[in-house]
Amino acid sequence: MKKFLWSLSVVALVGLVNCGGGSSKEAKELLQKILQFVGIPQTIIVNVCQDSNRNGICGVDELQAKVTINKGDSVDDIWRKIALNSEGQYFLETYNPKLPILLELQDASKVDYDDGKFTLNFNGFKNYEQNETKEISLLESMIDANALDKNIADKFRTLTNTEAQDKYYAMLLDTLETNINTLRRDGFDSKTAVTATIKEMGDETKANQEIADKINSCGDDQSCVDKEIKKVSDELIITEEESNQIIQPTAVPVAGGEEVVYGKWVKPSRSVCEGSGGRYNKYDENDCVATWENAKSICSASGGVLPNIETLRSVVTDCGGESYTWGEDDYESKRYRNINNEAYQACYKEKGFPSSNAYWSSTTGASDSSYAWRVYFYYGSDYRDDKTYKYYVRCVRGGQ
């Protein structure tokens, strides 16, 4: 079979020369870099680019996997510009190798959204040397997302059985696409779904690294290989329960502005907050503060509802904190333990509750309907307060 090269052409280099790291001298030198594709079929590759404006999209003014046909090119000239060579390499000419790299893929046969399109993110090259090679694979995407250590990834990309290696890479891609479908179905946008999936798969790969040794111990026994790879797949698949626990922030457009979505949690936009009687507190995480009645309206306008008290309490316990009602027996010791639990303090903030005050729930006081419950995550406590008081608002999608 004839070997072809896909030359990634330099498009609109003016303006890209001084972007990113490196000295002016380094930035002006045209460098040839090599992208080594591993475990990703050529048939689903749509585009490769350097993300010069870091917006997560291959723009027309960025270095792309694009064939430039010049007037007077012979057939041989054209063939030399096209396609992946037999070693799975693309050659990239660039003035700034440290820019992020985007890989746009399309697999409509397996991904049910956006005509099967999705994008993987990679860090740029490490240096300004000629012919530096960077691997483009799902494992490398996990490493670049800080979800997996290189030494653990190496265990899975150096399997001793060639057929096992191929099956492992095929399983990774199939699992990635399955997880994207799961998260998209649960309301995640494409960028969030891919980012969260890569992180979860990296975490699970790290937790199950011993399976690489088990695959190697199978030798040429393919039934054994298949069994061990199935174990990896089962761990990497995101269940519906796990999907509900994934909190990956992203900004999404809505009428009148943007909302920040943390998985199922929605942080109201400023326009929605203020348009429904709330106040946007620019001094505390730019968060929305409102009375209880206004909080309900804000959540309705944000496409969700105000969460009930049990849902808010579950954030405390899911993060390893102790949920309690202010004033109950032993509440001071529970408060002390929560305040000094660093993992808990980091967790609830990652879930989308960073403000230093309490958040409203939808649950009204049983004995007095003018009161409602709220949760103060810093302490892990809940308490009833007058509905006319102003607390922070976080909305939930898909139920309470």
Buried (B, 14 or more C-beta within 10 A) or exposed (E): EEEBBBBBBBBEBEEBEEBBEBEEEBBEBEBBBBBBBBBBEEEBBBBBBBBBEEEBEBBEBBBBBBEEEEEEEEEEEEBBBEBBEEEBBBBBBBBBBBBBBBBBBBBEEBBEBBEBBBBBBBBBBEEBEEEBEBBBBBBBBBBBBEBBBEEBBEBBBEBEBEEBBEBBBEBBBBBBBBBBBBBBEBBBBBBBBBBBBBBBBBBBBBEBBEBBEBBBEBEEEEEBBBEBBEBBBEBBBBEEEBBEBBBBBBBBEBEEBBBBBBBBBBBBBBBBBBBBEBBBBEEEBBBBBBBBBBBBBBBBBBBBBBBBBEBBBBBBEBBBBBBBEEEEEEBEEBBEEBBEBEEBBEBBBEBBBBBEBBBBBBBBBEEEEEBBBBBBBBBBBBBBBEBEBBBBBBBBBEEB
